Amino acid sequence: MVFDARAGDRADSRSRRDAARPALARRSRTGVANAIPAGADTLRFGPIADDEPATMRLDGRVALVTGAGSPDGIGYATARRLCGLGARVAIVSTTRRIHDRASELGATGFVADLTDEAEVAALADAIVDQLGEVEVLVNNAGLASRTSPEVLRPVGQLSYDEWHREIERNLTTAFLCSRAFIGGMAERGWGRIVNLAATAGPVNALPTEAAYAAAKAGVVGFTRALALEMIADGVTVNAVAPGKIYTAASTMTELKQGLDTPAGRPGTPDEVAAAIAFLCSPAASYITGQMLVVDGGNSVREAEFR
């Protein structure tokens, strides 16, 4: 089924979700479940049996990956990973090519502008109608592409519109999509959110990248704050920060920079997707508010060593 939040899908009925003031349906907070004293230094916590192994499987869970229109991008690689783990996957981008990606993956494709809160609300309703409540959210939308390149300009030459556009697509999209789904996650007592940051901003920066760096640093701050808000409801929120990754949008300069990393090469979308998939899994239940850097060791070295 084709859904386009900007076309006739919204013409006949108003979205059930109030885009401006979405409800947060929380469960009652009861603290640590079933904490039973068993000695001076031992407590048994929660409903998980001691011998129950952590699992990576997501069988039957509904996952949404944003920004998955490119067959060579991180979003597509992540959706493929989540499909392989048994999730029912929805993918979204701003163009109808998303339906080609959905056909390739066996996923469900949606078209929406995720900087528009009304379209995000309509998207949320459409996913729930077709697949069910979203339990796993990967906020990947915002990364630059050949058709929408990153703004590279010194601050003194950066226009307000350019600044605003970078913040909107890299930070506001994560806010709007998270806000649309956290109520349902809290109500069910389980959820995973993974936001795509970058090493630029949270870890380092380059001249002419102020807007992008500010947005990605903002993603990490947003991740940590939301993690604290949601942990009592069984929802974890983490960020993954890729370094130099070889995608279809990579420039020759970026690829050369990848060759200069300690690993001696740029990373691949699937290597980033593997980190994202782990944080989406039940196995990552005690990890929240964290940023996992995937950059081949580039951010930890003190100086060039070759």
N, C-alpha and C positions, 0 to 999 in steps of 0.2 A: 504493500500500500504506500502510495506517495504522499508525503506530508510536506507542505511548504508553509511556514508560519507567516510569510508575506503575501501569500496568494489567497485563494478562495476558501482555504480550510477554516478560516476564522469568520467567514462572511455571515454564516447563518446563526451563530451562537456566540455569546460572550464566554471567555475563558472562565472556568470555575475558580481559578486562583486569582486573588487580588494581587496584581503585580506590584503594587506599591506597598502593601501591608500584608505579606503572606503570613498565614497562621503557623505558629510553631507548636505542634501538638506533642507535648512532652509526656513521658511516663512519669509516674510518681518516683521520687528519688528515695531509695531506702538504704543508701549506704552500701557497705559490703554485704553481699548476700550470703546467708548461711554461715557466718563466721562463728565457729565453734571452738572455744578454748580447749586445748589439748595439752596443756603444760605451760610452763613459764615462758618458753621461747618458741612455741609452735601454735599457729592458727591454721585452720583449714578454711580456705576461701572459696566461695562461689560454687556454681553447679558443675564445674569441670572436674571430672575424675582424674586422680593422680596419674593413672596409666593411659589416659587418652592422648594419643599423639596429635601434635599440631598438624594441620593439613593445609595444603595449598589450593585444594579444590574449591570451586565456586558453583557447584552443580545447582541449577535451578535459580540462582540469584540473577537479578536484573542489573546490568551494568551499562552506564552511559559514558562514552568517550567522546569528548568534543575535539574539533579540529582534526578530523581524520580523513580529509578529502584527498590527500596525496598518497599514492601507493608506496612512496619511498620515505614517508615521514614517521615520526615517533607515534603519532596518534593511531595510524593504521597498524603499525607493529604492535602497539599495546592492545588494540582491539583483537588482533589475531591471537595474541597470548591469552586474553581473557576468554575468548571462544574456546580455545584449547583446554582451558581449565573448567569448562562446563557452564560458563555464564551465558545468559541470554543477553546479547549485546546490542545496544543501540548506538549508532554513530551519527554525528551531526557536523555539517560544515555550512558555509554560506552559499555554496553552489550545488547544482543538481548532479555534479559528478559524484557526489556522495552515494548515489544509488548504484553506481558502478562498483564502488568499493564494497557496498553492502552485499551485492550479488556475489562478489568474489569471496567474501568472508562467511556468508550465510547469516549475516546480521540484518538489522533493520535500519534504513537510512532516513534521516530527517534533514530538512533545510531550514535554517533559521539564522538570523543576525543576533548573536548572543550579547551584543552591547545594548540591545533594545529589551527593556524589561517586559513589555507586553508580549514580544515574540518568545521570550524565555518561558513565560507563564503558559502560553499556548503550546509550546513544545513539551513542557512538563505534563500537561493534560493529555497530549497525544501519546506520549510514551506510556503513561499509566493505562490509557485505554487499550493500547495494542499489546503491551508486554507485561504490565504490572508496575508496582511501586519500585523505584530505583533504590538499590541498596549499595551500589558501588558507583562512585562518580570520579572520573579522571578529567580534571580541568586542564586540557592540553591546548585549547584554542588560544590564539594570540601570537604564536611563533611566526616569524616572518616567512614569506614565500616569494616566489619569483613574481607573482602578480601583485603582491602587497609587501614590498621590501621594507626592511627596517629603516627608520629615519636616521641618517648619519649626518649630523650637523652640530657644530659647536654651539654651546648654550647661547652665546651672543647672537647667533644667526638663526636660532630655533624659533619658529613661530608658535603662537599659542595653540593653533589648530594642530600642528604636528605633535606638540607635547601632549595635548589632550587625546589625540588618536592613539598614541603609544600606551598611555595609561588605560584608556578604554579597552583596547583589545587584549592587553596583557594582564590587567588587574581587575577591571570592572567585570569582565566576563566570568572570572572565577567567583567573584562576589555574588553576582546574579544567579549563576547556576547553583552554587552552594545553598544560597538562601531558598531557592525553589524546592530543594529536596531534603533539607535537614529535618524539617518537621516530621515527615514520614519516617525517616531513619530513627529519630528519637522515639517516636511512638512505638515502633517495632523493637527497639532496644538493640539494634545492630546496624552498623554502616561503616563504610570506608570512603574517605575522600583523599585523593592524591592530587596536589596542585603542581603544575610544571613551573618551576622557577628557572634559574640559570646561574652559572657561576658569575656572569656579569651582573653586578649589583650586590648580591649577598656576600660574594667572596672577593671579587676584584672588579675592575672597570677599565675601559679604554676611552680615550678622547673621542668625542662626537657621539657617545652612546648614553648621554645623561638621561634621556627620557626612558629608554629601554631599561637601563640599570635601576632607575628609580622605581619603575613598575615591578621589576622582578624582586627587588628588595622588599617592596610592598607585599608581594605574594607571600614571602616568608613571614612577615609580620602578621598578615592576615591568617596564615596557616596556624601560627602559634596561638593567637587569640581564640580562633574558632576551636582549636583542639581543647583548650581549657573549658570552653563553654559546653562542649559535647561529650566529654569523657564519661561523665556520670550516666549518660544515656547509652553507653555501649558503642559510641561512634568514635573512630580514630580519624585524625586529620594530619597528613604529612605532606612534605614537599620533596620533589626530586629536582636536582639542579644539574642539568647536563653541561658539559664543557663543549669542546669542538666535536661535533657529530656530523658524519657524512650523510647528508640528505640531498634531495633534489634541489633544495634552495641554497645549498652551500656555495659560496663563492670560492674562486681559486685562492684568494688570500686566506680564507678560513681553512681550506684544505692544507695549505702549506703550514699554517699554524698548528694544525693537528699533527703534522709530521715532526714538529718540534717538541711535542709532549714527551714526558718520560717513557710512555708506552711506545713512542715512535710512530704513531698513526692516529688518525681521528677515530672516534668511536662509531658504532653503528646504531641505528634506531632500535634494533632488537636488543642490544645491550642495555639501553635505557629502559626499554619495555620490560625487561626481566626484573629490573629494580622496582618499577611501578607495580608489576603484577604481584611481587612479594608483599608490598605494602598494602595491596588490595585484599590479600588473602586472610583467612582465619588465623594462619600461623603468625601474623604480625599483630596479634591482639594486644600486646603490651608495649607497642611502639606508637607514640603519638606526639605531635608538636615538633617533629624532627625534620631536618633537611638532609637528604642523602645526596652527596655529590658524586656524579658519574663523569669523571674527566681524565681518566688514565693517569692520575697522580699529578696532574699539572698544577693544581693549586697548593700542593704541599711542599714543593721544592723551594729552596731558598734562592737558588741562582742557577743559571745554566751550568750543566756539568759535562757537556760534550764540547 
